[in-house]
Amino acid sequence: MPVSHRRIDHLVIAVRDLDAAAGFCERLGFQVGQRNRHPWGTENRLVQFRSSFLELITVGDDPAAIPPHGPGRFSFGAFVRDYLERREGGAMFVLDSSDAEADAAEFARLGIGRFEPFFFERKGRRPDGSETRVAFTLAFTMDPALPDTSFFVCHQHCPENFWNPEFQVHPNGAANIQDVTLDVAEPSRHAQFLSGYVGVAGEGDDRGGLVFPLREGGRLLVERRATGTGISGFTVAVPDLVGTATRLESNGVPFRRAGDCIAVDAFGLTIGFAGHGA
C-alpha cells in the first residue's frame, strides 16, 4: 500500500486548565515545555518527540483577542474556544508540509478547503533559556461532516529552531506519535476528504474502518463508531511497557491493558503506549 509523503506533525489537544494538563502529562512520563502565548488569544505547552509533538492548548485571559471566522479565513482561536465550550479533547489533527501555500491551493482545487494560508511567528526558548524564533504557515481544511474536528498542514520555516533533541528526552522514553484514531459513524463517507488531505487513499480494515499510512511509520486510523466523536485517541511508542506501567502505577494514574498497549483515559481521549523495543 502506498505511504503518504506526509507525516504526523502534531495533535492539538484542547484543555481547560493548561498547567493541570501539563502536570498530568508529566505524571505520564512526558517532558512538557513552557507556556507559549499566541496573539490570537490561545496559549499552549508542547510535548516534543523525534518528528511529532502534542500541543496542549487553551484559551488565554483575553477572549477579545480571538478573531472571528470570516470568508476564506479560519480562526484558530475561535475554533479552540468553541471546541472547549463543548468539551476537552483532540480538536485538531496536523500533518507536515513543505509548502503550505501550494497545499492550500490544492485543497481548494479538491474542494476540501478554501481558506487563506495562515502565517505566524513567535519567540521560542532553547533548553538553556535563550530566545529563538519559530515561524509557521498553516493550510486549513474542514470536512463538513466532521464540524467538531479541524485538519491542517504545517510548514515550519525555522525547523532548526523548533526541533531540539533536549526537548525530546522523556522519562518514559517516548519516541514519537505512532497512531491517531478518528471515530466516525461511517468511514466511507469521509474517505474522499481524508484521501485529499492525507495524499493517499485509505485501505479498508476488517472492522469496516480505514487505515491511512504516513511517513515515519505513523498511521491515521479511521474507526467505525456509532457515536462518531472525531479524534478519540493516539498512541505513542515507548521502549518498555513494563516500566511504563510501573511509572503510571507509582504516579497514581489509572491504566488498562488494551491488546499489546497500555491505555490511559484523559482529556476525552484514549492515550495508548505501545512498545517499540530499545
TADA-V236678 format. One record per residue. N is the residue number from 1. SS is DSSP state (hx for helix, st for strand, lp for the rest). Layout:
n = (N:N)
ss = (SS:SS)
This chain:
n = (1:2:3:4:5:6:7:8:9:10:11:12:13:14:15:16:17:18:19:20:21:22:23:24:25:26:27:28:29:30:31:32:33:34:35:36:37:38:39:40:41:42:43:44:45:46:47:48:49:50:51:52:53:54:55:56:57:58:59:60:61:62:63:64:65:66:67:68:69:70:71:72:73:74:75:76:77:78:79:80:81:82:83:84:85:86:87:88:89:90:91:92:93:94:95:96:97:98:99:100:101:102:103:104:105:106:107:108:109:110:111:112:113:114:115:116:117:118:119:120:121:122:123:124:125:126:127:128:129:130:131:132:133:134:135:136:137:138:139:140:141:142:143:144:145:146:147:148:149:150:151:152:153:154:155:156:157:158:159:160:161:162:163:164:165:166:167:168:169:170:171:172:173:174:175:176:177:178:179:180:181:182:183:184:185:186:187:188:189:190:191:192:193:194:195:196:197:198:199:200:201:202:203:204:205:206:207:208:209:210:211:212:213:214:215:216:217:218:219:220:221:222:223:224:225:226:227:228:229:230:231:232:233:234:235:236:237:238:239:240:241:242:243:244:245:246:247:248:249:250:251:252:253:254:255:256:257:258:259:260:261:262:263:264:265:266:267:268:269:270:271:272:273:274:275:276:277:278)
ss = (lp:lp:lp:lp:lp:lp:lp:st:st:st:st:st:st:st:lp:lp:lp:hx:hx:hx:hx:hx:hx:hx:hx:hx:hx:hx:lp:lp:lp:lp:lp:lp:lp:st:st:lp:lp:lp:lp:st:st:st:st:st:st:st:lp:lp:lp:lp:st:st:st:st:st:st:st:lp:lp:lp:hx:hx:hx:lp:lp:lp:lp:st:lp:lp:st:lp:lp:hx:hx:hx:hx:hx:hx:hx:hx:hx:hx:hx:lp:lp:st:st:st:st:st:st:st:st:lp:lp:lp:hx:hx:hx:hx:hx:hx:hx:hx:hx:hx:hx:lp:lp:lp:lp:lp:lp:lp:st:st:st:st:st:st:st:st:lp:lp:lp:lp:lp:st:st:st:st:st:st:st:st:st:st:st:lp:lp:hx:hx:hx:lp:lp:lp:st:st:st:st:st:st:st:lp:lp:hx:hx:hx:hx:lp:lp:hx:hx:hx:hx:lp:lp:lp:lp:lp:lp:lp:lp:st:st:st:st:st:st:st:st:lp:lp:hx:hx:hx:hx:hx:hx:hx:hx:hx:hx:hx:hx:lp:lp:lp:lp:st:st:lp:lp:lp:lp:lp:st:st:st:st:lp:hx:hx:hx:lp:st:st:st:st:st:st:lp:lp:lp:lp:lp:st:st:st:st:st:st:st:st:st:lp:lp:hx:hx:hx:hx:hx:hx:hx:hx:hx:hx:lp:lp:lp:lp:lp:st:st:st:lp:lp:st:st:st:st:st:st:lp:lp:st:st:st:st:st:st:st:lp:lp:lp)
